[in-house]
Protein backbone atom coordinates (compact mmCIF):
# COMPACT_ATOMS: atom_id res chain seq x y z
CA UNK A 1 0.00 0.00 0.00
CA UNK A 2 1.45 3.25 -1.08
CA UNK A 3 0.91 6.82 -0.05
CA UNK A 4 2.25 8.28 -3.29
CA UNK A 5 -1.22 9.13 -4.56
CA UNK A 6 -3.90 10.86 -2.50
CA UNK A 7 -6.75 9.12 -4.31
CA UNK A 8 -5.41 5.58 -4.52
CA UNK A 9 -3.31 3.56 -2.09
CA UNK A 10 -3.93 0.07 -3.50
CA UNK A 11 -3.36 -0.94 -7.11
CA UNK A 12 -6.43 -2.15 -8.98
CA UNK A 13 -6.55 -5.95 -8.66
CA UNK A 14 -6.85 -8.26 -11.67
CA UNK A 15 -8.36 -11.57 -10.47
CA UNK A 16 -7.56 -13.56 -13.64
CA UNK A 17 -3.94 -14.49 -12.77
CA UNK A 18 -5.08 -15.72 -9.35
CA UNK A 19 -8.39 -17.51 -9.89
CA UNK A 20 -8.28 -21.31 -9.95
CA UNK A 21 -4.51 -21.40 -10.41
CA UNK A 22 -1.64 -23.55 -9.16
CA UNK A 23 1.13 -21.36 -7.77
CA UNK A 24 4.56 -22.62 -6.81
CA UNK A 25 6.95 -20.59 -4.69
CA UNK A 26 10.56 -21.43 -3.96
CA UNK A 27 11.86 -19.28 -1.10
CA UNK A 28 9.59 -16.32 -1.93
CA UNK A 29 10.73 -13.47 0.30
CA UNK A 30 8.45 -11.72 2.79
CA UNK A 31 8.64 -9.43 5.79
CA UNK A 32 6.76 -11.14 8.62
CA UNK A 33 4.85 -9.28 11.32
CA UNK A 34 2.11 -10.08 13.82
CA UNK A 35 -1.35 -8.58 14.39
CA UNK A 36 -3.13 -8.93 17.72
CA UNK A 37 -6.78 -9.96 17.38
CA UNK A 38 -9.84 -10.80 19.44
CA UNK A 39 -11.94 -13.50 17.77
CA UNK A 40 -10.15 -12.77 14.46
CA UNK A 41 -10.97 -9.03 14.66
CA UNK A 42 -7.62 -7.20 14.36
CA UNK A 43 -6.80 -4.64 17.05
CA UNK A 44 -3.55 -3.17 15.76
CA UNK A 45 -3.66 -3.80 12.00
CA UNK A 46 -3.05 -0.15 11.12
CA UNK A 47 -0.01 0.09 13.39
CA UNK A 48 1.43 -3.15 11.96
CA UNK A 49 0.88 -1.91 8.40
CA UNK A 50 2.52 1.43 9.17
CA UNK A 51 5.51 -0.17 10.92
CA UNK A 52 6.20 -2.82 8.27
CA UNK A 53 5.51 -0.66 5.23
CA UNK A 54 7.74 2.09 6.61
CA UNK A 55 10.62 -0.37 6.88
CA UNK A 56 9.89 -1.82 3.44
CA UNK A 57 9.68 1.62 1.79
CA UNK A 58 12.81 2.88 3.60
CA UNK A 59 14.72 -0.09 2.18
CA UNK A 60 13.29 0.22 -1.34
CA UNK A 61 12.00 -3.34 -1.08
CA UNK A 62 8.35 -2.95 -2.11
CA UNK A 63 6.75 -4.77 -5.02
CA UNK A 64 4.31 -3.40 -7.63
CA UNK A 65 1.63 -5.90 -6.57
CA UNK A 66 1.95 -5.01 -2.88
CA UNK A 67 0.86 -8.53 -1.95
CA UNK A 68 0.18 -8.93 1.76
CA UNK A 69 -0.82 -12.36 3.05
CA UNK A 70 -2.47 -13.12 6.36
CA UNK A 71 -2.32 -16.40 8.23
CA UNK A 72 -5.35 -16.36 10.53
CA UNK A 73 -3.76 -18.98 12.77
CA UNK A 74 -5.46 -18.00 16.04
CA UNK A 75 -8.51 -16.25 17.46
CA UNK A 76 -6.04 -13.95 19.20
CA UNK A 77 -3.67 -13.01 16.40
CA UNK A 78 -2.50 -13.44 12.86
CA UNK A 79 0.81 -13.54 11.07
CA UNK A 80 1.09 -11.00 8.25
CA UNK A 81 3.48 -11.48 5.31
CA UNK A 82 4.52 -8.54 3.11
CA UNK A 83 5.99 -9.53 -0.24
CA UNK A 84 9.38 -7.87 -0.81
CA UNK A 85 12.10 -7.91 -3.46
CA UNK A 86 15.05 -7.97 -1.04
CA UNK A 87 16.03 -8.28 2.61
CA UNK A 88 14.68 -5.48 4.81
CA UNK A 89 16.99 -4.27 7.54
CA UNK A 90 15.28 -4.16 10.93
CA UNK A 91 12.43 -6.50 9.91
CA UNK A 92 11.78 -10.16 10.57
CA UNK A 93 12.27 -11.95 7.26
CA UNK A 94 10.58 -15.12 6.06
CA UNK A 95 10.76 -17.27 2.94
CA UNK A 96 7.72 -19.22 1.82
CA UNK A 97 8.01 -22.27 -0.39
CA UNK A 98 5.35 -24.64 -1.59
CA UNK A 99 2.56 -25.44 -3.97
CA UNK A 100 -0.67 -23.48 -3.56
CA UNK A 101 -4.12 -23.67 -5.06
CA UNK A 102 -5.64 -20.22 -5.37
CA UNK A 103 -9.22 -19.08 -5.71
CA UNK A 104 -10.59 -15.53 -5.90
CA UNK A 105 -13.68 -14.45 -3.99
CA UNK A 106 -15.53 -11.13 -4.12
CA UNK A 107 -17.87 -9.65 -1.60
CA UNK A 108 -18.09 -8.45 2.00
CA UNK A 109 -15.66 -9.79 4.60
CA UNK A 110 -18.57 -11.31 6.52
CA UNK A 111 -18.65 -14.02 3.80
CA UNK A 112 -15.20 -15.31 4.76
CA UNK A 113 -16.68 -18.44 6.36
CA UNK A 114 -18.46 -19.31 3.10
CA UNK A 115 -15.26 -18.66 1.16
CA UNK A 116 -13.28 -20.97 3.43
CA UNK A 117 -15.86 -23.73 2.93
CA UNK A 118 -15.78 -23.18 -0.85
CA UNK A 119 -11.99 -23.30 -0.83
CA UNK A 120 -12.00 -26.57 1.12
CA UNK A 121 -14.40 -28.05 -1.45
CA UNK A 122 -12.26 -26.80 -4.34
CA UNK A 123 -9.08 -28.29 -2.89
CA UNK A 124 -10.84 -31.60 -2.16
CA UNK A 125 -12.13 -31.68 -5.76
CA UNK A 126 -8.48 -31.66 -6.85
CA UNK A 127 -7.74 -34.65 -4.60
CA UNK A 128 -5.59 -32.58 -2.24
CA UNK A 129 -5.52 -31.74 1.45
CA UNK A 130 -4.93 -28.27 2.83
CA UNK A 131 -1.73 -27.95 4.84
CA UNK A 132 -2.11 -24.21 5.51
CA UNK A 133 -4.32 -21.42 4.22
CA UNK A 134 -3.37 -17.81 3.56
CA UNK A 135 -5.65 -14.85 2.86
CA UNK A 136 -4.61 -12.19 0.35
CA UNK A 137 -6.75 -9.12 0.97
CA UNK A 138 -6.10 -7.37 -2.33
CA UNK A 139 -7.21 -3.86 -1.37
CA UNK A 140 -7.93 -1.86 1.75
CA UNK A 141 -11.61 -1.19 2.53
CA UNK A 142 -11.35 2.37 1.18
CA UNK A 143 -9.98 1.24 -2.20
CA UNK A 144 -12.42 -1.69 -2.39
CA UNK A 145 -15.24 0.82 -2.04
CA UNK A 146 -13.65 3.11 -4.64
CA UNK A 147 -13.20 0.25 -7.16
CA UNK A 148 -16.59 -1.29 -6.36
CA UNK A 149 -15.03 -4.73 -5.78
CA UNK A 150 -13.66 -6.38 -2.65
CA UNK A 151 -11.52 -9.24 -3.93
CA UNK A 152 -9.94 -11.71 -1.53
CA UNK A 153 -7.69 -14.53 -2.71
CA UNK A 154 -7.47 -17.71 -0.67
CA UNK A 155 -4.25 -19.64 -1.10
CA UNK A 156 -4.27 -23.23 0.11
CA UNK A 157 -0.89 -24.82 0.52
CA UNK A 158 -1.06 -28.44 -0.63
CA UNK A 159 1.41 -31.27 -1.03
CA UNK A 160 3.27 -30.99 -4.31
CA UNK A 161 2.59 -33.38 -7.14
CA UNK A 162 0.16 -33.71 -10.00
CA UNK A 163 -2.88 -31.46 -9.65
C-alpha positions as CSV (number, residue, x, y, z in Angstrom):
1,X,0.0,0.0,0.0
2,X,1.4,3.3,-1.1
3,X,0.9,6.8,0.0
4,X,2.2,8.3,-3.3
5,X,-1.2,9.1,-4.6
6,X,-3.9,10.9,-2.5
7,X,-6.7,9.1,-4.3
8,X,-5.4,5.6,-4.5
9,X,-3.3,3.6,-2.1
10,X,-3.9,0.1,-3.5
11,X,-3.4,-0.9,-7.1
12,X,-6.4,-2.2,-9.0
13,X,-6.5,-6.0,-8.7
14,X,-6.8,-8.3,-11.7
15,X,-8.4,-11.6,-10.5
16,X,-7.6,-13.6,-13.6
17,X,-3.9,-14.5,-12.8
18,X,-5.1,-15.7,-9.3
19,X,-8.4,-17.5,-9.9
20,X,-8.3,-21.3,-10.0
21,X,-4.5,-21.4,-10.4
22,X,-1.6,-23.5,-9.2
23,X,1.1,-21.4,-7.8
24,X,4.6,-22.6,-6.8
25,X,6.9,-20.6,-4.7
26,X,10.6,-21.4,-4.0
27,X,11.9,-19.3,-1.1
28,X,9.6,-16.3,-1.9
29,X,10.7,-13.5,0.3
30,X,8.4,-11.7,2.8
31,X,8.6,-9.4,5.8
32,X,6.8,-11.1,8.6
33,X,4.9,-9.3,11.3
34,X,2.1,-10.1,13.8
35,X,-1.3,-8.6,14.4
36,X,-3.1,-8.9,17.7
37,X,-6.8,-10.0,17.4
38,X,-9.8,-10.8,19.4
39,X,-11.9,-13.5,17.8
40,X,-10.1,-12.8,14.5
41,X,-11.0,-9.0,14.7
42,X,-7.6,-7.2,14.4
43,X,-6.8,-4.6,17.1
44,X,-3.5,-3.2,15.8
45,X,-3.7,-3.8,12.0
46,X,-3.1,-0.2,11.1
47,X,0.0,0.1,13.4
48,X,1.4,-3.1,12.0
49,X,0.9,-1.9,8.4
50,X,2.5,1.4,9.2
51,X,5.5,-0.2,10.9
52,X,6.2,-2.8,8.3
53,X,5.5,-0.7,5.2
54,X,7.7,2.1,6.6
55,X,10.6,-0.4,6.9
56,X,9.9,-1.8,3.4
57,X,9.7,1.6,1.8
58,X,12.8,2.9,3.6
59,X,14.7,-0.1,2.2
60,X,13.3,0.2,-1.3
61,X,12.0,-3.3,-1.1
62,X,8.3,-3.0,-2.1
63,X,6.7,-4.8,-5.0
64,X,4.3,-3.4,-7.6
65,X,1.6,-5.9,-6.6
66,X,1.9,-5.0,-2.9
67,X,0.9,-8.5,-1.9
68,X,0.2,-8.9,1.8
69,X,-0.8,-12.4,3.0
70,X,-2.5,-13.1,6.4
71,X,-2.3,-16.4,8.2
72,X,-5.3,-16.4,10.5
73,X,-3.8,-19.0,12.8
74,X,-5.5,-18.0,16.0
75,X,-8.5,-16.3,17.5
76,X,-6.0,-14.0,19.2
77,X,-3.7,-13.0,16.4
78,X,-2.5,-13.4,12.9
79,X,0.8,-13.5,11.1
80,X,1.1,-11.0,8.3
81,X,3.5,-11.5,5.3
82,X,4.5,-8.5,3.1
83,X,6.0,-9.5,-0.2
84,X,9.4,-7.9,-0.8
85,X,12.1,-7.9,-3.5
86,X,15.0,-8.0,-1.0
87,X,16.0,-8.3,2.6
88,X,14.7,-5.5,4.8
89,X,17.0,-4.3,7.5
90,X,15.3,-4.2,10.9
91,X,12.4,-6.5,9.9
92,X,11.8,-10.2,10.6
93,X,12.3,-11.9,7.3
94,X,10.6,-15.1,6.1
95,X,10.8,-17.3,2.9
96,X,7.7,-19.2,1.8
97,X,8.0,-22.3,-0.4
98,X,5.4,-24.6,-1.6
99,X,2.6,-25.4,-4.0
100,X,-0.7,-23.5,-3.6
101,X,-4.1,-23.7,-5.1
102,X,-5.6,-20.2,-5.4
103,X,-9.2,-19.1,-5.7
104,X,-10.6,-15.5,-5.9
105,X,-13.7,-14.4,-4.0
106,X,-15.5,-11.1,-4.1
107,X,-17.9,-9.6,-1.6
108,X,-18.1,-8.4,2.0
109,X,-15.7,-9.8,4.6
110,X,-18.6,-11.3,6.5
111,X,-18.6,-14.0,3.8
112,X,-15.2,-15.3,4.8
113,X,-16.7,-18.4,6.4
114,X,-18.5,-19.3,3.1
115,X,-15.3,-18.7,1.2
116,X,-13.3,-21.0,3.4
117,X,-15.9,-23.7,2.9
118,X,-15.8,-23.2,-0.9
119,X,-12.0,-23.3,-0.8
120,X,-12.0,-26.6,1.1
121,X,-14.4,-28.0,-1.5
122,X,-12.3,-26.8,-4.3
123,X,-9.1,-28.3,-2.9
124,X,-10.8,-31.6,-2.2
125,X,-12.1,-31.7,-5.8
126,X,-8.5,-31.7,-6.8
127,X,-7.7,-34.7,-4.6
128,X,-5.6,-32.6,-2.2
129,X,-5.5,-31.7,1.5
130,X,-4.9,-28.3,2.8
131,X,-1.7,-27.9,4.8
132,X,-2.1,-24.2,5.5
133,X,-4.3,-21.4,4.2
134,X,-3.4,-17.8,3.6
135,X,-5.7,-14.9,2.9
136,X,-4.6,-12.2,0.3
137,X,-6.8,-9.1,1.0
138,X,-6.1,-7.4,-2.3
139,X,-7.2,-3.9,-1.4
140,X,-7.9,-1.9,1.7
141,X,-11.6,-1.2,2.5
142,X,-11.3,2.4,1.2
143,X,-10.0,1.2,-2.2
144,X,-12.4,-1.7,-2.4
145,X,-15.2,0.8,-2.0
146,X,-13.7,3.1,-4.6
147,X,-13.2,0.3,-7.2
148,X,-16.6,-1.3,-6.4
149,X,-15.0,-4.7,-5.8
150,X,-13.7,-6.4,-2.7
151,X,-11.5,-9.2,-3.9
152,X,-9.9,-11.7,-1.5
153,X,-7.7,-14.5,-2.7
154,X,-7.5,-17.7,-0.7
155,X,-4.3,-19.6,-1.1
156,X,-4.3,-23.2,0.1
157,X,-0.9,-24.8,0.5
158,X,-1.1,-28.4,-0.6
159,X,1.4,-31.3,-1.0
160,X,3.3,-31.0,-4.3
161,X,2.6,-33.4,-7.1
162,X,0.2,-33.7,-10.0
163,X,-2.9,-31.5,-9.6
